[in-house]
Amino acid sequence: MSVLHLLPIDRTWNGQTQTITPVLLRDWDETILVDCGYPDQIQQIAEAAGQYDIQLDSLTKLIITHHDVDHIGSMAALKRLVPRIEIIAHELDVPYVEGTKRSLRVEQAEASLDVLPEAEKPGAEAFIRFLQSVEPAAVDRAVSHGERLPWCGGIEIVHTPGHMPGHISLYLPAAKTLIAGDAVVMEGGQLAIANPQYTLDMEAAIRSIQLLLEYDIEQIVCYHGGRFQGDAKQALRQLIHACMKAEVNDDETKQIR
């Protein structure tokens, strides 16, 4: 027996509300949370899990898709609440999750300060301080591409770099389901690249989407947008085509300039 539950939770920032979607996987022995929201969202996660009669103290594993603030923000607090929980991340992401290397997102935000108008710098500096406030935590298990975890009918690690170098998605072969993290998101009911301005390597991100076509995927769960409804494979092909077309247009624009 293996079940998958979506845990949509909201956060309001600067007057705008954003919904993120951690995922709960459960079988007879394991209760696994995939990503854990922004800082101070433990209570929201608990309430969302409670709708399925699942208590946070039953969690056994936390799988991190990558070290962005909205994916690891409540990680250290969750570890304090449930000390036995095992934290799992891709081998390239481990030093960032553990805080032995500076967050790539912080470095990106700091690099943008020099090109911002003076009026926008205070807001950017506040955002950097917010990113820096994330507490690290020790990783119990580092994983790599193609590794298959034995829980919940099998969880295959799919290394999907681009958004970040250590980004992973999770493929559940028994359910033909992909938990995409930020490899793809849903916008207006369609699959899209997650925040292109925050994608550290767009070419790698497109290659990662192409890699997903090798898997027998019938359902995609996006951290931003939730469950994709429709032909998943066809949607991935359409997204690849749109990305390739956009790259060609960008190259032509640069040549004109």
Secondary structure, DSSP 4 states (H G I P E B T S, - for coil): --EEEE--EEEEETTEEEEE--EEEE-SS-EEEE---STT-HHHHHHHHHTTT--GGG--EEE-S---HHHHTTHHHHHHHSTTPEEEEETTTHHHHTTSS--HHHHHHHHHGGGS-GGGHHHHHHHHHHHHTPPP---SEEE-TT-EE-STT-EEEEE--SSSTT-EEEEETTTTEEEEETSSEEETTEEE-S-GGG-S-HHHHHHHHHHHTTS--SEEEETTTEE--S-HHHHHHHHHHHHHHHHHHHHHHHHH-
